[in-house]
Amino acid sequence: MPDQQKPLLIIPIETKVREFDAKLLLAVVALHHGFDVIVGALWELKFLADLLDRGIFLDKSIAKTKEQWFRRCQQLGHRIAALDEEGLVYFDAETYRQLRIFPKSMEHTDVFFAWGKDQADITAPAVGPLAERIKLTGNPRFDLLRPELHSVYQKDIEAFRQQYGKIIQINTSFSFANTANDTDALRQTFAQYPITQKRPTFFDDWMAAQHKVLQSFQEVLPLVRERFPEHTIIIRPHPSEGLELWQDLADSLSNTKVIREGNVVPWLLASDVLIHWNCTTAIEATLLGTPAIAYRKERPDLYEQPLPNACSFHATSPEELLTMLDQAIQGHLKASSEEAVALSTTLEHHIVSLKGSLASEKMVEELLVLSRSFERKRSATEQGIQALKRLWRNVLDRVDTSRQERGQYIASKFPDTEPEEVQDRVKTITECLGYPLDINVQEKHRNCFLLSTKV
């Protein structure tokens, strides 16, 4: 049973393959410091928000699309903490502010966790006095890149190498050109962002740029397959991409697989080399010691992100890509000592907590401070009112076709998850951290789990 004297941390997950392990790592650290934790699918936790005890709701951004939800969340008695899962890489500072930072959303946010000094510096001018709520912590996703946590994935790495042998990994990032969602729905979402007022064609131009680069990847992949027959090619599409396009291409080639399941970290550690365009995975690969090659036959400068490129070797033609792949596989594709020092300095400016205290630990320290400002337990009257509201919303939900239509796309981003999967990963993380915890995992709702320590 949860202890209502303990603070409650509510951790939603939008994209399971990207966030699941990192959010469970954060949950375990929070449990170690005295929290109860509810972790689960974003849409389900939002739907359940009025039936939960008061807690700290950790959201994934402070974009304009969050303002209405943050206001409702606060009305329900919750506090808001936020980070920006997509805040590490961006086109330029002004575009980032117009896409990802909305001052009114920040007004409802009690604390905002920044990846590093770079993100904090470009966020501060957009939020004015609220910049004092920005805390430099880093992100739990990058805690998992640290050598002391690699044992979390040791079994996965061994299994991948056993099953696939030598691997060339291709991570794609074409969430508009090859969207799993409805294109018109994407346009409607983007119409809410301030950038469309200044640059009305921003979204369509971005999509057009992706189409050109996507075509270049489709053309070069058979050449990679032919040149390196002893390697398995693993294509990992972006979580918001459709799979059919890549599956059709893989089916036409030998020993080529489309696999999106699971965290990218063990795949990178099991791979000889990564090919990408505009992908955060290039940064992760660099920190793990796996060479990353940015394939840039097409170079739409306005829609390329500097940091992944800074972490990559650049191939601008099929011939150059094949040569670099051969060098990487031979172990000869390396930066000079001067380039390595410069890159290390750049990464330290963008990402804190690459060493020393974990980002998860720094975040929990701030969350503990916030938790002392309110009581978790609701009054009997509040509980009754919230239950009546929930009954009414259940009626509305049956005729809300928009929720039903979102179901398939949402399910692709957070597939059904059993308590045993959560328990197994939590156990592995706890053992890796060396915490003397006995953690109970209880399914509270579909894809939503209460984590608490056993007494």
C-alpha positions in Angstrom: 0.0 0.0 0.0 1.3 3.5 -0.8 2.1 5.7 2.2 0.2 8.9 1.9 2.8 10.6 4.1 5.3 10.1 1.3 5.4 12.5 -1.6 4.1 11.3 -5.0 5.9 11.7 -8.3 3.9 11.1 -11.4 6.1 10.3 -14.5 4.3 10.1 -17.8 5.9 8.5 -20.9 5.0 9.5 -24.4 7.4 7.4 -26.4 8.3 4.1 -24.8 11.4 3.2 -26.8 13.0 6.6 -26.0 11.9 7.2 -22.4 10.9 4.0 -20.7 14.3 3.0 -19.2 15.3 6.5 -18.3 12.0 7.3 -16.6 12.3 4.0 -14.6 15.8 5.0 -13.6 14.5 8.3 -12.3 11.7 6.5 -10.6 14.1 4.2 -8.8 16.2 7.1 -7.6 13.0 8.9 -6.4 12.0 5.8 -4.5 15.4 5.6 -2.9 14.8 9.2 -1.6 11.4 8.5 -0.2 8.9 9.1 -3.0 6.1 6.9 -4.2 6.0 6.9 -8.0 3.3 6.4 -10.6 4.8 5.8 -14.1 2.9 5.1 -17.3 1.6 6.1 -20.6 1.2 9.9 -21.0 -2.4 9.9 -22.3 -3.6 7.4 -19.7 -2.0 9.4 -16.8 -3.6 12.6 -18.0 -6.9 10.9 -18.1 -6.5 9.6 -14.6 -5.1 12.9 -13.1 -8.2 13.7 -11.2 -8.3 10.3 -9.4 -4.7 10.5 -8.2 -3.4 11.9 -4.9 -1.8 15.3 -5.2 1.6 14.9 -6.7 4.3 16.3 -8.9 3.5 15.8 -12.6 6.7 15.6 -14.6 5.9 16.7 -18.2 8.1 16.5 -21.3 8.0 20.1 -22.5 6.8 23.7 -21.9 5.5 24.2 -25.4 2.4 26.2 -26.2 0.4 22.9 -26.5 1.0 22.3 -22.8 -0.6 25.5 -21.4 -4.2 24.2 -21.1 -3.1 20.9 -19.6 -0.8 22.6 -17.1 -3.7 24.8 -16.0 -6.0 21.9 -15.5 -3.3 19.9 -13.7 -2.8 22.7 -11.2 -6.6 23.0 -10.7 -6.5 19.3 -9.7 -3.9 20.1 -7.0 -0.8 18.8 -8.7 2.5 20.7 -9.1 4.3 20.8 -12.4 7.9 19.9 -13.1 9.0 19.8 -16.7 12.0 19.0 -19.0 12.2 19.2 -22.7 12.9 15.7 -24.2 13.7 17.4 -27.5 15.6 20.3 -26.1 19.1 19.0 -26.7 19.1 19.5 -30.5 17.6 22.3 -32.4 18.1 24.3 -35.6 18.9 27.7 -34.0 18.1 29.5 -30.8 15.2 31.6 -32.1 13.5 28.7 -33.9 13.9 26.6 -30.7 12.2 29.3 -28.6 9.3 29.6 -31.0 8.8 25.9 -31.2 9.5 24.7 -27.7 9.2 27.5 -25.2 5.9 29.2 -24.3 6.0 31.7 -21.4 2.4 31.0 -20.3 3.2 27.3 -20.0 6.3 28.2 -17.9 4.1 30.3 -15.6 2.4 27.0 -14.5 5.7 25.2 -14.1 7.3 25.1 -10.7 10.7 23.8 -11.9 12.2 23.3 -15.4 15.1 20.8 -15.8 17.6 21.8 -18.5 19.9 19.5 -20.4 22.8 21.9 -19.8 24.0 25.5 -19.9 23.3 25.9 -23.6 19.6 25.1 -23.3 19.3 27.2 -20.2 20.9 30.2 -21.9 18.6 30.1 -24.9 15.5 29.5 -22.8 16.0 32.3 -20.2 15.3 35.3 -22.6 11.9 33.8 -23.5 10.7 33.4 -19.9 12.1 36.5 -18.3 12.0 36.4 -14.4 10.8 32.8 -14.5 14.3 31.8 -15.6 15.0 31.3 -11.8 12.9 28.1 -12.1 15.4 26.6 -14.6 17.7 24.1 -13.0 20.8 22.6 -14.6 20.4 18.9 -14.1 20.9 17.0 -17.4 18.5 14.3 -18.5 18.2 10.7 -17.1 18.4 9.4 -20.7 22.0 10.3 -20.7 22.6 8.8 -17.3 22.2 5.5 -19.1 25.1 6.3 -21.4 27.6 6.3 -18.4 29.9 3.3 -18.1 28.7 2.5 -14.6 25.2 1.8 -15.9 26.0 -0.2 -19.0 25.4 -3.4 -17.0 21.6 -2.5 -17.3 21.9 -3.6 -20.9 24.6 -6.4 -20.8 22.1 -9.2 -21.5 20.6 -7.2 -24.4 24.0 -6.5 -26.0 25.0 -10.2 -25.8 21.7 -11.3 -27.3 21.9 -8.8 -30.2 25.5 -9.9 -31.0 24.5 -13.6 -30.8 21.4 -13.1 -33.0 22.7 -10.6 -35.6 26.5 -10.8 -35.6 28.2 -7.7 -36.9 25.7 -4.7 -37.1 25.5 -1.5 -39.1 22.8 0.6 -37.5 20.7 3.2 -39.5 18.6 5.5 -37.4 16.1 7.5 -39.4 14.5 10.9 -38.4 11.7 11.5 -40.9 8.7 12.0 -38.6 7.0 14.3 -41.1 8.0 12.8 -44.5 7.2 9.3 -43.3 4.7 10.1 -40.5 2.7 7.4 -38.7 0.2 10.1 -37.9 -2.2 12.0 -40.1 -0.4 14.8 -42.0 -3.4 17.2 -41.6 -3.4 16.5 -37.8 0.3 17.4 -37.8 -0.4 20.7 -39.6 -3.2 21.5 -37.1 -0.8 20.9 -34.2 1.9 23.1 -35.8 -0.5 25.8 -36.4 -0.6 26.4 -32.7 3.1 27.2 -32.5 4.2 30.9 -32.7 6.7 30.2 -35.4 3.9 29.7 -38.0 2.9 33.3 -37.6 6.3 34.5 -38.7 7.1 31.7 -41.1 3.8 30.3 -42.5 5.5 27.7 -44.7 7.9 26.5 -41.9 6.2 23.1 -41.6 5.8 22.4 -45.3 9.4 23.4 -46.0 10.6 21.1 -43.2 8.5 18.3 -44.6 9.9 18.9 -48.1 13.5 18.9 -46.8 12.8 15.6 -45.1 11.4 14.1 -48.3 14.6 14.9 -50.1 16.9 13.4 -47.5 14.6 10.4 -47.1 14.9 9.7 -50.8 18.7 9.8 -50.5 18.6 7.2 -47.7 16.4 4.9 -49.8 18.8 5.1 -52.7 22.0 4.5 -50.7 20.8 1.7 -48.5 21.0 -1.0 -51.2 24.6 0.1 -51.9 25.5 -0.3 -48.2 23.9 -3.8 -48.3 25.9 -4.8 -51.3 29.3 -3.5 -50.0 29.0 -5.1 -46.5 27.4 -8.5 -47.0 28.7 -9.9 -43.7 26.9 -7.3 -41.6 23.3 -7.2 -40.5 21.7 -3.8 -41.3 19.4 -2.7 -38.5 17.0 0.1 -39.4 15.6 1.9 -36.4 12.9 4.4 -37.5 12.0 7.5 -35.5 9.2 6.7 -33.0 6.8 8.9 -34.9 7.5 7.4 -38.3 5.5 4.8 -40.1 7.2 1.4 -40.5 5.7 0.2 -43.9 8.1 2.2 -46.1 11.2 0.8 -44.3 9.8 -2.7 -44.0 9.1 -2.8 -47.8 12.7 -1.7 -48.5 14.2 -4.2 -45.9 12.1 -7.0 -47.5 13.8 -6.4 -50.8 17.3 -6.7 -49.3 19.1 -9.6 -47.6 19.9 -9.6 -43.9 18.2 -6.2 -43.3 15.9 -5.8 -40.4 13.5 -3.0 -39.2 13.5 -3.0 -35.4 12.2 -0.1 -33.3 11.6 -2.0 -30.0 13.7 -1.3 -27.0 16.1 1.4 -25.9 18.7 2.5 -28.5 21.7 2.2 -26.0 22.3 -1.5 -26.3 21.9 -1.4 -30.0 24.6 1.3 -30.3 26.9 -0.7 -28.0 26.4 -3.8 -30.2 26.9 -1.9 -33.5 30.1 -1.3 -35.4 28.8 2.1 -36.8 25.8 4.4 -36.9 24.4 6.1 -40.0 21.9 9.0 -39.4 20.7 12.4 -40.4 19.7 15.0 -37.8 19.5 12.4 -35.0 20.1 12.8 -31.3 21.4 9.2 -31.5 24.6 10.5 -33.0 25.3 12.2 -29.7 24.5 9.1 -27.8 26.7 7.0 -30.1 29.7 9.4 -29.6 29.4 9.2 -25.9 29.3 5.4 -26.1 32.3 5.3 -28.4 30.4 4.1 -31.5 31.4 6.1 -34.7 28.5 8.1 -36.1 28.3 9.1 -39.8 25.9 11.8 -40.9 24.8 11.1 -44.5 24.4 14.5 -46.1 24.0 14.1 -49.8 21.1 16.5 -49.4 21.9 19.5 -47.1 18.9 21.6 -46.3 20.9 24.0 -44.0 17.8 25.6 -42.4 16.6 22.2 -41.3 19.8 20.6 -40.0 20.8 20.5 -36.3 24.3 21.5 -35.5 25.0 19.3 -32.4 24.4 15.9 -34.1 26.5 17.0 -37.0 29.3 18.1 -34.6 29.3 14.6 -33.2 29.5 13.0 -36.7 31.8 12.3 -39.6 30.1 13.7 -42.7 29.5 11.8 -45.9 28.2 13.8 -48.8 28.0 11.1 -51.5 27.4 7.4 -51.6 31.0 6.7 -52.4 32.2 8.8 -49.4 29.7 7.0 -47.1 30.9 3.5 -48.2 34.5 4.6 -47.7 33.8 5.9 -44.2 31.8 2.8 -43.3 34.8 0.7 -44.3 37.1 2.8 -42.1 34.7 2.6 -39.2 34.4 -1.2 -39.4 38.2 -1.4 -39.6 38.5 0.8 -36.5 40.2 3.6 -38.4 37.5 6.3 -38.4 38.6 8.5 -35.6 38.7 12.3 -34.8 42.0 14.0 -34.3 43.1 14.8 -30.7 42.3 18.5 -31.3 38.9 17.6 -32.7 38.1 15.3 -29.8 39.0 18.0 -27.2 36.9 20.6 -29.0 33.9 18.2 -29.2 34.3 17.4 -25.5 34.1 21.1 -24.6 31.0 21.5 -26.8 29.3 18.5 -25.2 30.0 19.7 -21.7 28.4 23.1 -22.6 25.2 21.3 -23.9 25.0 18.4 -21.4 25.6 18.4 -17.6 25.9 15.3 -15.4 28.1 13.3 -17.9 30.1 12.6 -14.8 29.7 13.1 -11.0 26.1 13.0 -9.7 23.5 11.5 -12.0 21.0 13.8 -13.7 18.4 11.7 -12.0 19.8 12.5 -8.6 20.0 16.2 -9.2 16.4 16.2 -10.4 15.2 14.3 -7.4 16.9 16.8 -5.1 14.8 19.6 -6.6 11.7 17.5 -6.6 12.1 16.8 -2.9 12.2 20.6 -2.2 9.1 21.1 -4.3 7.3 18.2 -2.5 7.5 20.0 0.8 5.2 22.8 -0.4 2.0 20.8 -0.5 0.1 17.9 1.0 -0.4 14.7 -1.0 -3.7 13.5 0.6 -7.0 14.9 -0.6 -9.9 15.6 1.7 -13.0 13.3 1.6 -14.9 16.1 -0.1 -12.3 16.6 -2.8 -12.2 12.9 -3.5 -16.0 12.8 -3.9 -16.0 15.8 -6.2 -13.2 14.4 -8.3 -15.0 11.0 -8.6 -18.2 12.6 -9.8 -16.2 14.6 -12.4 -14.6 11.4 -13.6 -17.9 9.6 -14.0 -19.1 12.5 -16.2 -15.9 12.5 -18.3 -16.3 8.7 -18.8 -19.7 9.4 -20.4 -18.2 12.1 -22.6 -15.3 9.9 -23.5 -17.6 7.3 -25.1 -18.7 9.9 -27.6 -15.3 11.5 -28.0 -14.2 10.1 -31.4 -11.0 12.1 -31.3 -9.7 10.0 -28.4 -10.6 6.9 -30.3 -8.9 8.0 -33.4 -5.8 8.9 -31.5 -5.7 5.4 -30.1 -3.8 3.6 -32.8 -1.1 6.3 -33.1 -0.7 6.5 -29.3 -0.5 2.7 -29.0 2.4 2.8 -31.5 4.3 5.1 -29.3 3.5 3.3 -26.0 2.5 -0.3 -26.7 0.8 -2.3 -24.0 3.1 -3.1 -21.1 2.8 -5.8 -18.5 3.7 -5.3 -14.8 6.4 -8.0 -15.2 8.3 -6.0 -17.8 8.3 -3.0 -15.4 9.3 -5.1 -12.5 12.1 -6.8 -14.4 13.7 -3.5 -15.6 13.3 -1.9 -12.2 15.0 -4.8 -10.5 17.9 -4.6 -13.0 18.3 -0.8 -12.5 18.1 -1.1 -8.7 20.8 -3.8 -8.6 23.0 -1.7 -10.9 22.7 1.3 -8.6 23.4 -0.8 -5.6 20.3 0.4 -3.8 19.0 -1.9 -0.9 15.4 -1.5 -2.1 12.6 -4.0 -2.4 10.2 -2.4 -4.9 6.6 -3.3 -5.5 5.0 -2.7 -8.9 1.2 -2.6 -9.0 -0.8 -2.0 -12.1 -3.3 0.8 -11.3 -4.7 1.1 -14.8 -3.9 0.0 -18.3 -0.2 0.9 -18.9 0.0 2.8 -15.5 1.9 1.5 -12.6 2.4 2.4 -8.9 5.9 1.9 -7.7 6.5 1.8 -3.9 9.0 0.3 -1.5 8.0 -2.7 0.5 8.3 -2.4 4.3 
